[in-house]
């Protein structure tokens, strides 16, 4: 399973977008027929552990509708930045015969927690049906292998288009319009949505991006530079010295597990040397109902105008749930910077850095 990296933005219209075909000849011929090829029958959503915003949906119930299936997981920055578009498509085309179905297939264990998923659905203002795929049964039935990924299903229940990775929104919307016109036998609004994305939902600045997603848990970690090396699954005292670009380190007493690292004592910190407009950190308080205070510095100082949406200009923030937090948004040119996140309370769990 893969999150599509920033380098993959806008590059992967796997089946291609075909224009509307308007055949000449008999009046009985359908005047609006998409030239998108039939790929396979829609597998459906058997295996969902629960649904949000809807009773369970079946292919039979969706027959006659064009269906956009959106595979996502709530802490993935690539998925988060697509939410304004998916929400806008659901709103714009609902009356024209489109049904959007989100499939939430988790990457981390905490993304299987229904309380966490429900909070994300509310936080992102998602009002379309969401199938919770905690056991990846829907993922496997569809042969999916990445987040985010979209599948377009026509009114006859056939998959006609697939696209993976954020970006390329115009291609996906044109494909959507072609299938809606085919199903309706008439044109649909051919304009394209252009939703605003605030905070972590803003499109990345690719021109100034030299850092890629960095996992903290030892299963996928790269760039770790504490001189002690990783001590797996045991509490250990770490230190942080000089860091090169895209290196990171722990300081204080931490337990590094396969998916995450846990701060065993108050005062532990994690530092990263990066170059990007935005820096985010997927983290949580360790237990439901707890809060963990954090203090963020950039190059040893309060971030000031470069603070992200989840901290203030002095670098103060509070971790109240396990999710992605935006800690840095550089207000000018994206310089190479060293960020340090100090945890003023024990128990915090840290999963991954992402950038934009």
C-alpha positions in Angstrom: 0.0 0.0 0.0 1.3 3.4 -0.9 0.5 7.0 -0.3 1.1 8.8 -3.5 4.0 11.2 -2.9 4.2 14.9 -3.9 6.3 13.8 -6.9 3.3 11.9 -8.2 0.9 14.8 -8.2 -1.1 15.1 -11.3 0.7 12.4 -13.2 -1.5 9.3 -13.1 -4.7 9.3 -15.1 -4.2 5.6 -15.5 -7.0 4.9 -17.9 -6.8 8.3 -19.6 -9.7 10.8 -20.1 -11.7 10.4 -23.3 -13.9 13.2 -24.7 -17.6 12.8 -25.3 -18.4 10.9 -28.4 -21.4 12.3 -30.3 -22.1 9.8 -33.1 -23.9 10.9 -36.3 -26.6 8.8 -37.9 -29.8 7.5 -36.5 -31.9 9.6 -34.2 -32.2 6.6 -32.0 -28.5 6.7 -31.3 -27.6 8.1 -27.9 -26.3 11.7 -28.6 -24.0 11.7 -25.6 -21.8 8.7 -25.2 -18.5 8.7 -23.3 -15.6 7.1 -25.0 -14.1 6.0 -21.7 -13.6 2.2 -22.0 -15.4 -0.4 -19.8 -12.9 -1.9 -17.4 -14.7 -4.2 -15.1 -17.9 -4.6 -13.1 -18.2 -2.6 -9.9 -17.1 -4.9 -7.0 -19.3 -3.2 -4.4 -18.7 -2.5 -0.7 -19.0 -5.9 1.1 -16.8 -6.0 4.1 -17.4 -2.5 5.4 -17.4 -2.5 9.2 -19.8 0.4 9.4 -21.0 3.4 7.3 -21.2 7.1 8.0 -23.8 9.4 6.5 -25.7 6.5 4.9 -27.1 3.0 5.3 -25.0 0.4 3.5 -25.0 0.8 -0.2 -25.0 -2.0 -2.8 -24.3 -2.0 -6.6 -27.9 -2.7 -7.2 -29.0 0.4 -5.2 -26.5 2.6 -7.1 -27.6 1.4 -10.6 -28.7 4.4 -12.6 -26.2 6.7 -10.8 -22.7 7.7 -11.8 -20.6 6.8 -8.8 -17.3 8.3 -7.7 -15.5 6.0 -5.3 -12.8 7.8 -3.2 -10.3 5.6 -1.3 -8.8 7.7 1.5 -7.4 7.6 5.0 -7.8 10.5 7.3 -4.2 11.3 8.4 -2.8 11.2 4.9 -1.8 14.7 3.7 -2.3 13.7 0.0 -5.9 12.7 0.9 -6.5 15.7 3.1 -5.6 18.1 0.2 -8.2 16.4 -2.1 -11.1 16.8 0.3 -12.2 20.3 -0.9 -12.5 18.9 -4.5 -14.4 15.7 -3.6 -16.7 17.7 -1.4 -17.3 20.3 -4.3 -18.0 17.5 -6.8 -20.5 15.9 -4.5 -22.3 19.2 -4.1 -22.2 20.3 -7.7 -23.2 17.1 -9.4 -25.5 15.5 -6.8 -28.6 16.8 -8.6 -27.2 15.6 -11.9 -27.0 11.9 -10.9 -23.6 11.6 -9.1 -23.2 9.7 -5.9 -19.8 10.0 -4.1 -18.9 7.1 -1.9 -15.8 7.5 0.3 -14.0 4.3 1.3 -11.9 4.9 4.5 -9.1 2.3 4.3 -6.6 2.9 7.2 -2.8 2.9 7.1 -2.1 3.2 10.8 -3.8 1.3 13.6 -5.3 4.5 15.1 -7.2 5.0 11.8 -9.3 1.9 12.6 -10.8 3.6 15.6 -14.3 4.6 14.8 -14.2 7.6 17.1 -11.2 8.9 15.2 -12.8 8.3 11.8 -16.1 9.9 12.9 -14.2 13.0 14.2 -12.4 13.3 10.8 -15.6 13.0 8.8 -17.0 15.9 11.0 -13.8 17.9 10.9 -13.6 17.8 7.1 -17.3 18.5 6.7 -17.9 15.3 4.7 -21.6 14.7 4.1 -21.5 12.0 1.5 -21.6 8.3 2.3 -18.4 6.8 3.8 -17.8 3.0 4.0 -15.4 2.2 6.8 -13.0 -0.4 5.4 -11.0 -1.2 8.6 -10.1 -4.7 7.4 -9.2 -3.7 3.8 -11.7 -6.0 2.4 -13.1 -3.4 0.0 -9.6 -2.3 -0.9 -8.7 -5.8 -1.9 -11.9 -6.4 -3.8 -11.2 -3.3 -5.9 -7.6 -4.2 -6.4 -6.6 -0.8 -5.0 -3.0 -0.1 -3.9 -2.7 3.6 -3.1 -4.1 6.7 -1.3 -5.8 8.7 -2.6 -7.4 6.7 -5.5 -10.6 7.4 -7.4 -12.8 5.1 -9.5 -15.7 6.3 -11.7 -18.5 3.8 -12.2 -21.1 4.4 -14.9 -24.9 4.1 -14.5 -24.7 0.5 -15.6 -22.4 -0.5 -12.7 -19.2 -0.6 -14.8 -15.8 0.9 -13.9 -14.9 3.3 -16.6 -12.0 5.4 -15.2 -9.3 5.2 -12.4 -7.0 7.9 -11.2 -4.5 7.9 -8.3 -2.6 10.7 -6.5 -3.6 14.2 -5.8 -3.7 16.7 -8.6 -5.1 16.2 -12.1 -8.5 17.3 -10.9 -9.5 18.7 -14.2 -9.0 15.2 -15.9 -11.1 13.5 -13.3 -13.9 16.1 -13.5 -14.0 15.9 -17.3 -14.3 12.1 -17.0 -17.1 12.6 -14.5 -18.9 15.0 -16.8 -18.7 12.6 -19.7 -20.3 9.8 -17.7 -23.0 12.0 -16.3 -23.9 13.3 -19.8 -24.0 9.7 -21.1 -26.3 8.7 -18.2 -28.6 11.7 -18.7 -28.6 11.7 -22.4 -27.8 15.4 -22.3 -25.1 17.9 -21.4 -24.0 18.8 -17.9 -22.4 22.0 -16.7 -18.9 21.9 -18.3 -17.2 24.3 -15.9 -14.7 23.0 -13.4 -14.8 23.4 -9.6 -12.1 25.5 -8.0 -12.5 25.1 -4.3 -10.4 27.0 -1.8 -8.1 25.0 0.5 -7.1 26.5 3.8 -4.6 25.4 6.4 -3.4 21.8 5.6 -5.8 21.5 2.7 -4.0 24.1 0.6 -2.2 22.8 -2.5 1.5 22.2 -2.0 4.1 24.5 -3.3 6.0 22.1 -5.5 8.6 24.7 -6.6 10.0 24.9 -3.1 9.6 21.3 -2.0 12.8 19.3 -1.2 11.4 17.1 1.6 9.3 14.0 1.4 7.1 12.1 3.8 9.2 10.7 6.7 8.0 7.9 8.9 9.1 7.7 12.5 8.3 4.1 13.3 11.1 1.7 12.5 9.2 -0.3 9.9 9.4 2.5 7.4 11.8 5.0 9.0 14.4 6.8 7.0 16.8 9.7 7.7 17.1 9.0 11.5 20.2 10.6 12.9 20.3 10.3 16.7 23.8 8.9 17.4 22.4 6.1 19.6 20.7 4.5 16.7 17.2 2.9 17.0 16.6 0.6 19.9 13.4 -1.3 18.9 10.5 -1.6 21.2 12.3 -0.6 24.4 12.6 2.8 26.2 15.9 4.5 25.6 17.5 7.8 26.0 18.2 9.6 22.7 20.0 12.8 21.8 19.9 15.2 18.8 23.0 16.9 17.3 23.6 18.5 13.9 21.2 17.4 11.2 21.6 17.5 7.4 18.7 18.1 5.0 15.9 15.5 5.5 17.5 14.1 8.7 15.6 13.9 12.0 16.4 12.9 15.6 14.9 12.3 19.0 16.0 13.7 22.3 14.9 12.5 25.7 13.5 9.1 26.7 11.5 7.5 23.9 10.2 4.0 22.9 10.4 3.5 19.1 7.8 1.0 17.8 7.1 -0.3 14.3 4.6 2.5 13.6 5.5 5.3 16.0 7.7 6.6 18.7 6.3 7.4 22.2 7.6 10.1 24.5 8.1 8.4 27.9 8.8 11.5 29.9 7.8 15.2 29.7 10.4 17.3 27.9 11.2 14.8 25.1 11.6 16.3 21.6 11.8 15.4 17.9 13.7 17.6 15.4 13.7 17.6 11.6 15.8 19.5 9.1 13.6 20.3 6.1 12.9 22.5 3.1 9.3 23.1 2.2 6.6 25.7 2.7 4.7 23.5 5.1 5.6 21.0 7.7 3.0 18.7 9.3 3.3 16.0 12.0 0.9 13.1 12.5 0.8 12.6 16.2 -1.6 11.9 19.1 -1.8 12.2 22.9 -1.3 8.4 23.5 -4.7 7.8 25.1 -8.2 9.0 24.4 -9.2 11.9 26.6 -5.6 13.0 27.3 -4.0 16.3 26.1 -0.3 16.9 25.5 1.1 20.4 25.3 3.8 21.1 22.7 6.3 23.9 22.1 7.6 24.3 18.5 10.7 26.2 17.5 12.1 27.0 14.1 15.9 27.4 14.0 15.8 27.7 17.8 13.3 30.5 17.9 9.5 31.0 18.1 8.1 30.5 14.6 6.3 33.9 14.6 4.8 34.5 11.1 5.9 31.0 10.0 3.6 29.2 12.5 1.2 26.6 11.1 -2.5 26.4 11.7 -2.3 24.2 14.8 0.2 26.3 16.9 0.4 30.0 17.7 3.2 32.5 16.8 5.0 31.6 20.1 5.0 27.9 19.1 2.4 26.8 21.6 0.0 24.0 20.7 -2.1 21.2 22.2 -2.4 17.6 20.9 -5.9 16.5 21.7 -6.5 13.7 19.1 -4.5 11.5 16.9 -4.4 13.3 13.5 -2.2 15.4 11.3 -1.1 18.8 12.8 0.2 21.7 10.7 3.1 23.1 12.6 5.0 25.3 10.0 3.8 27.4 7.1 6.7 29.6 5.9 5.4 33.0 5.1 8.2 33.9 2.7 10.5 31.8 0.6 10.8 28.2 1.8 14.3 28.1 3.3 16.0 25.1 4.8 15.0 25.1 8.5 15.3 23.0 11.6 12.1 22.5 13.4 11.9 21.1 16.9 8.7 19.9 18.7 9.1 19.6 22.4 6.4 17.6 24.3 5.7 19.3 27.7 3.7 16.2 28.9 4.6 12.5 28.6 2.8 9.9 26.5 2.7 11.6 23.1 2.9 9.3 20.0 4.5 10.5 16.8 4.0 8.8 13.5 5.1 10.7 10.4 6.3 14.1 9.0 4.7 15.3 5.8 5.3 18.5 3.8 3.7 20.8 1.3 
